[in-house]
Amino acid sequence: MKKLLFLAALFLSSCITVDDFGSFWDEAVIDPALAGDWKMTSVPSADMPGAKELRFVLQGDHYGLATSADFSKEQSGKPDFMPARTLRAGSYAYLAVCCDKDKHSGTVLARYRIAPGMLKVYAQRDDTVIAWLQEHYPHAANIGRYGPGAQGEHVIIHTFDDETLKILSEIPEGDMYWRLVAEYKKAW
């Protein structure tokens, strides 16, 4: 849980929390474009902190993801990489990061896009995505709203399933539903 909170605060603010990723981890892939180090170039808003650097290292069937805060641990011989893969939902790519080594629980999702040498990470606008979910999928079994809490309501996935994947592929594009939370430049 500590890793989940750290990751959400530093990299995936307002990411989608997944209670049980289940077998969908096996459907997620390794996106070769993510490999290597990334340095932040901008944060669109002061209230959306992001990790200043990201490192994606191939570790068997997934990437190990470390943020700049983990780099000092890596130098001391104890890297703290979190398993990460890409989940494709229609034309969208979601970074799935597991904060639990079993790769089924404690997963967070953030939509991302890669252009030559640039990584853009997006977070959902919870209020409009929740309204969209209620209008288009009012009876969805495993994706919906959680809250209210200190930060208000947010999107949560209870158990990832085929319907959830379909819904993620249909959430509309654009600033009304997604906000840019960080941009990174590839550190060659």
DAKAJO-V840436 format. One record per backbone hydrogen bond with DSSP energy under -0.5 kcal/mol. NH is the residue of the N-H (numbers start at 1). CO is the residue of the C=O. If there is no record, write none. Layout:
nh = (NH:NH)
co = (CO:CO)
//
This chain:
nh = (5:6:7:8:9:10:11:12:15:16:17:17:18:19:19:20:21:22:24:25:26:27:27:28:28:29:31:32:34:35:36:37:38:39:40:41:42:48:51:54:55:56:57:57:59:61:62:63:64:65:65:66:66:68:70:71:71:72:74:75:76:77:78:82:84:85:86:87:88:89:89:92:93:94:95:96:96:97:97:98:99:99:100:103:106:107:108:109:110:111:112:113:115:118:119:120:121:122:123:124:125:126:129:130:131:132:133:134:135:136:137:140:144:146:152:154:156:157:158:158:160:165:166:167:168:169:170:170:171:177:178:179:181:182:183:184:185:186:187:188)
co = (1:2:3:4:5:6:7:7:12:109:15:155:107:17:157:158:104:104:21:22:23:23:24:24:25:86:29:30:31:32:56:187:54:185:52:183:183:45:10:38:66:36:55:64:62:59:59:84:57:63:82:55:64:53:67:67:68:68:70:71:72:74:73:65:63:96:29:94:86:87:92:89:112:87:110:85:94:95:108:83:97:106:105:100:19:18:97:16:95:122:93:120:118:115:184:113:182:111:179:14:177:124:125:126:127:128:129:130:131:132:133:137:156:154:149:146:144:17:142:156:20:161:162:163:164:165:166:167:167:174:174:123:121:121:42:119:39:117:37:186)
//
